[in-house]
Amino acid sequence: MAADTLPPDRACFKAYDIRGRVPDQFNPALAYRIGAAFAKHTGARRVVVGRDMRLTGPAIAQALVQGLITQGVDVVDIGMCGTEEVYFATPHLDADGGIMVTASHNPGDYNGMKLVARGARPISGDTGLFDIRDLTNVEIAPVSRTDHGSVQEQSIHTAYTEHLLSYINLESLKPLRIVANPGNGMAGPTIERLKAVLPFEFVLLQDKPDGTFPNGVPNPLLESNRQITAQAVVDNRAELGVAWDGDFDRCFFFDADGRFIEGYYIVGLLADALLRKSPDAAVIHDPRLTWNTIQLVEAAGGRAVQSKTGHAFIKERMRKEDAVYGGEMSAHHYFRAFNYCDSGMIPWLLVAEMLCKANTTLAELVDQRIRLFPCSGEINRRVDDAEDVLARIYEGYAPAGDSRCESPVIDNTDGLSIEYRHWRFNVRRSNTEPLLRLNVETRADADLLDRKTKELLEVIGGQPAT
């Protein structure tokens, strides 16, 4: 398909963002129309545009900018960056919206966009993304050339770095050895800027942005991608390991033994830390794994508030509750002081500060929580008929209770959550892929966790998927 030919459909528009294979699902021709449609739908007069390291990024960003300026929009081009830098720059520069050209952790032949309105409010399927999609089906006439917008290149690196450092007390830090693996994504340049200020010794892996993905797609949720970070932690006797996805809106942790720490336990850790600074505040969590988070939030005097999974839902609920923090077990962490947006940099800075202040290790911070609330981690299965599987799970677990001796608590906030006295699970369809996702947790019973996880997987069937 020629680069100037529009894709035949708009399947690249997802629930939360735009992602598709280039050029047959997403290309510069569509990017141009998205720019024009964004301007028409939002009425924006000033828009921030950034892009990640993907090889198709420059052409797509250029077409997007052209679509915007032909509708009279002034564009602030902040260049190559991470998604959260667009989230930061949009309100920092008093812009009416922001667009990040990225496909996050998708393969190298994909690209896409994440869109926000004024104040970095997410534009999702429920808040205008599908309206923008529909507008791309028609050709929007440009304004007169004399009314075209301008393009201004502007760096926000200094202001963004200063904002990151505002979350920690530099005087409380001490030397730590940290393995940092950006996976050839966009986290590398930010780490380089922080290196100049922090007293940490960094062991850098795959730190140069490279859209050819020489070491594979940067997605640390894939077990195959974790080993290099884990081994480097052990080999270098580091106190901490951190890895990021491509656009670094998620970060993943490894303790001093190279053990991967499930994002669920990091949510509880950060909730507790932030509530110490903002007592009585709300913390937003998703329904997949909950007990550890709820217990820690309530013990710290906060309010645990459940939200449907997904960044648009979490951010909306955070604004409604004025929550100090929101966390998803998938390693998305949201902060009130960061425009209620998710960041892949703030979490590891806070965790490193905890290690320094308490003179402790990450293992010591999370081991007790892992024993109290062991979990399966998210297990994905491809199934032929998700509705049938969910109906069978409900029939098997909801009415009868656990071995017919206990009535469960049932919640349908997001998928199906069923809770018994000693164990609970959530099974839900993916919002972005044809998968069922299962999470199981227990109260301090690893054997029960193993039995119930295997039992549910037998009911679900299907094929394993990452």
N, C-alpha and C positions, 0 to 999 in steps of 0.2 A: 504493500500500500504506500503510495506516495505521501511524503510528509505533509503536503498541502491538501490532502484529501481528508474530509471529516470521517471519523469512525462511524460505522453504520448504526450504532445504537449508543446508549448512554449508560451501559452497564458499569462503567468505572465510578459512577456516583454511588457511594456506599452510605450506610446509616450515619457515619460520623465524618467522613472525608471523601476524597476522590483518589482512586488508585486503579491503575490499569496497565496492561502491557503496551509498550511503545513499539510500533506506531499503530497497531490495529485496534487497540482499545482507547488509547490516549495519545495525543500528539500535539504539535504546535498549533495546528488549525483549530483544534478544540480549545486549547489554552487561550487563544485569542478571543474566542467567543465567550469563554468563562470570564475573562477580564471585562468585556463589554456587559455581560449579564450581571456580574457582581456590581458594577457601577450603577446599572439601571435599577436593580433590585434594592440596593442599600441606599442609594443617593449619596454615596461617599464622595468627598471632594479631595481627600488626601489618604493614601493607602501605602502601607509598608509592604515591601516584597523582599523575601529572602529565598535562598535555595540551598540544598545540600550538595554533596560531592558527586552526584550521579552524572554520568557523561552526557545524558540528554538534558540535564538541568539548564545549561545556558540558553539553548534554543527555545525550550518551553518557557523559561522565565522571560525571555525577550518578547515572545509572542504574547504572553500574558500582559506585560507592560504596555505593549502596543494597543491591546484591547482596552486597557484602562485609560490611557491618555487620549485615545480617539473619542472617549466619552467625556473629556474635560477633566479627568482626574489627575492630580499631581501625585507622582509616585516617589516614594523615598526608598531607594534601592540599598539595602544593607549588605548585599553580597552573599557570599557563602557563610552559612551559619547553621545552628541547631534550631529546631522548632521553637524551643522556649525563648530564643532570642527574638523571634517575631512576637511572641506573647509579651515579652518585656518591652520591646520597642514601640508597639502600637500605642499603649497609654503614655509611655515615656515621651514620645514625640507628638503626643496629642493628635494622633491620626484617627480617622474615622473607621479604619479597618486594617487588617493585615492578611497577607497570603503567603504561606510557606510552600515552596515547591519541593516535595519529598514523597517518597513511598516508604519511609520508615525502614522496616526490616524486610520488606519484600525483595525478591531477586533483582539483579542488576538491570534486567530488561524491562523493569517496571518504573513508572514514575507517577506522581499525583500531586495533590494539594491539600492543605489544611487551611480553613478559612475562619477568620474571627472578625467580629464587628467592633465598634468602639468599646474601649475598656477591656479588650481581649475576650469578649464574650464569644463562646463558640457558635459557629453556624453549622448546625447539623440538619438531618432530615426533618426534624420537628420544628426547626427555627429558620428555614429559608433555603437550605441546600437544594432541596428538590425543586423549589421554585426557580432557583438559578439554573438547575439542570434543564427545566422546561424552556427557559428563555434561550438556551443555547440551540434550540431547534429552529430558531428564526434568526435571520440576519438583522442585527440592530444597526441602524444607520449611524455613522459617525457624526459628531457635531462638526460645525465648520472649522476649517483648519486654524483659523485665528483663535478659536476657543479651545484648541487642544491643550491637554495638560502638559506638565513638564516632568523631567526625570532628574532627581538629585541623588547622587551617591553619598551615603553618610555612614560612618562607622559609629556603632554604639558600644564597642568593646569595652572602653574604659568605664562607662556608666554601668554597664551590665556586670562587669567584674566587681565594681564597688558595691553593687546591690547584693551580689552573692556573699561577699565578705561581711555584710551587715547582719547576717544570720548567726555569726559566731563571734566569740571574743578571742581576738588574736593573741592576747596576753595569756590566755589559758592554755594555749597549744604548746606541745613539746615535740621533739623530733619523733616521727613515726616513719617506718618504711612501708610504702603503699605501692602495691602492684596496680597499675592503671591500664586497662585494655579498651581503647575506643573501637576496636574492630575495624580499623580503617574508615571509621565514620567521622562525624563532625565534632566529637568530644575532644579530640586531640588539641586543637588550637586553644580551647578554653583552659585545658589543663596546663598548657604551656604558659598562659598568662597568670594563672594562679600559682604556678611554681615559683615565680619571682617574688611572691609575697609570703607564702606559707613556709613554715619551718620543716616541712616533710621532705623525705627523700623518696622520689618517685622512680619506680622501675617501670618503664614505658614499654608496652607491647602494641604493635600494629597501630601506632599513634598518628600516622600520616593519612589524611583523607585521600581515599583512592576509589573512584567510581568503578574501577574494574573489579573490585572485591577480590583481591589476590588471595585472601585467606578465608573466602566464603562470605556469605551474607551475615552481617553483624546482628545476631539475635541470640543473646545468651540464654534465652529460655530453652533453646535446643541443647540437650545434654552434650551432643558432639562438639559444641562450641565452647564448653566450659573448661575442658581439660587443660588447655594452654594457660589459662589464668590460674587455675588451681595449682598446677605444677610450678608455675613461676613463683607463687606465694611460698610454697615449700622450699624451692631451690634457693630463694633469696632471703629466707627467714623473715618474711614480711609480717607485719602485724595485721594487715588488712589487704584485701583484694577487691577491686571494683571494675565492673565491665559495663558497657553501654550498648544500646542498639544504635542504628545508623544515625538517626536524627537526635539522639541522646535525650529524649523525653522520658526514658526509663533507665534506671541503674540497678545493678545486681551485685550482691555482696558475697564475699568469701572470707571465712575466718582464717586465723593464723595456721590452721592445719590444712588449708585449701578446701575446706568443706563449703559447698554452696548452701547459702541460707535462704530458705523459702521467703518470698516477699511478704507472706502473711505475718511472719514474726517481726519483720522490719516495720510494718504498719503499727503494731502494738508498741514497739520501741519508740518510734517517732511521736505517736499520740501521747504517750506518757511524758516524753521530754517537752513537748510543746504545751501541754496542759500545766506543767510546772511554771511556765512563764505566763500563761493565760488561764488561771483557775476558772472553773464554772463554764468554760466555753464548750461548744459542740464539736464533735469529731464525726465525720461522715465515713461510713464503711460500706462495702458491697456485701451481698448476701451469701457469697460462696463459702467463705470461712469467717466465723464471727465470734466464737466464744472467747478466744484469747483477747481480741480487741475490746470487746464489751467489758470484760473483767478489769482490764487495765485502765480503761477510760473511767469507769465508775469508781475504781479505787483512787483515782487521781482527782475525783470530784467533778469530772466532766460529764457531758451528755453524749451517749453513743446513738447516732441517728443512721438508720439504714436507708440506702438509696439503691436504685436499679444500677446494675453494672454499666460502665461506659462513661467516658470523660464528659460528655455533654450533660448527662444526668447528674453526675457527681458535682460538677461545677454549678449547675443550677441549684441543687440542694444546698451547697455550701453558701451561696449568696443568700438564699432564703433564711438559713439558720445563722448566718454570719459566722460560720465555723472557722476555727483557727487552722484546721488541718483536715484533709481527707485522704484516705488510702485505699488502694485496691491491691489484692494479693498478686496481681499481675505485674507489680512493680511500678505502677503509676502513683505518684505522691503529689498532693495538691496543697497549696499554702495560701492562706488568706493574704499574707503580705506580698505574695507574688500574683496579685490580681486573680486569686482563686484558681490559678492555673497549675498544671503539673510541671515538675522540674526534675531533671536527672542529675543536677549538680548540687542542689540544696541538701538532699538526703545524705549523701556521703560526707559532706562537710559537717553536718550535725552529728553523724555517727562518729566521725574522727574526733570531734570535740568531746563527745562522751567518753571515748577511750582515754583521752588526755586528762580530763577533769577527774575521772574516777580511778585513774591508774589501773584500768582493767582491760579485759580482752572482749572481743565481740562474742566469743563462745560463752564467756561468763555472763554476758548480758542476755543471751537468748536461750541457753541450755535448759534452764528451769522452765521456761515457757514452752519449749518443745516437749519436755516431759509431761507437763500439765495438759497440753492440748496437742497431741501428735496429729498430724494430718497427712493425707495421701498426696498432696500436691495435685495440680490439675491434670486429669487424664482425659485425653481426647479420643473419640471413636467416630469413625465414619459409618453411618447406618443408612439403610435404604428408606426407612420410614420413621422419622423422628417422632411424629405424633403417636404412632402405634407404640413405640418404645416407652414414651412418657406415660401413656395410658396404662401400660402393663406395670410400670414401676408404681404408679399411684395405686392401682388395684392391689398390688402385692404388699405395699408398705403402709398406705394411709389408713384404710378402714380397720384393718385387723390389729394394728399396733405391732409392737416388737414381740414376736412369739405369742401374740394374743393375750399379753398380760399387761399391756401399757398403751394408753391412748396417746398418739403423737401430736405434736403441734405442727400444723401445716401452714406454709407461707408461699404465696405465689408472686411475690414482689418481682422476681426475675427467675423464670424457670420454675422448678419445683424444689422447695426446701422442706424436708421433713426432719423433725427434731424429737428425739427420745431423751430419756433421763441421762444416758451415758454416751450417746453417740448421735450424730446428725449428718445429713448429707444435702448437697444441692446438685441438681442436674439441670442443665440449661442448653438451649441451642445457641450456637455462636451467632453473633450479630453480623459477622463478616465472612464466615466460611460455613460449608455444609457439614457441620460437626455437632455432636453432643459432647458437652464438657461436664465431667464429674469431679466433685470434691467431697471428701469424707473427713470428718474429724471425730475424736473421742475425748472423753475426760480421763486422761492419764492411763489409757489402756491400749498399748501398742498391739497386743494380740487381737483385741476386738477390732481395732482399725484394720488389721490385715484381713480378718475374716469377712468383715462387712464390705470392704473394698472389692475383694474377689467375688463375693456374692452378687454385688450390684453389677460388676462387669460381666458376669455370666448372663444376667438378665438383659443387659444392654446389647451384648454381642457386637457385631460389626467388626471393622478393621482398625487396628491402632493407627493413630495419626499424631503428628507433632503439632 
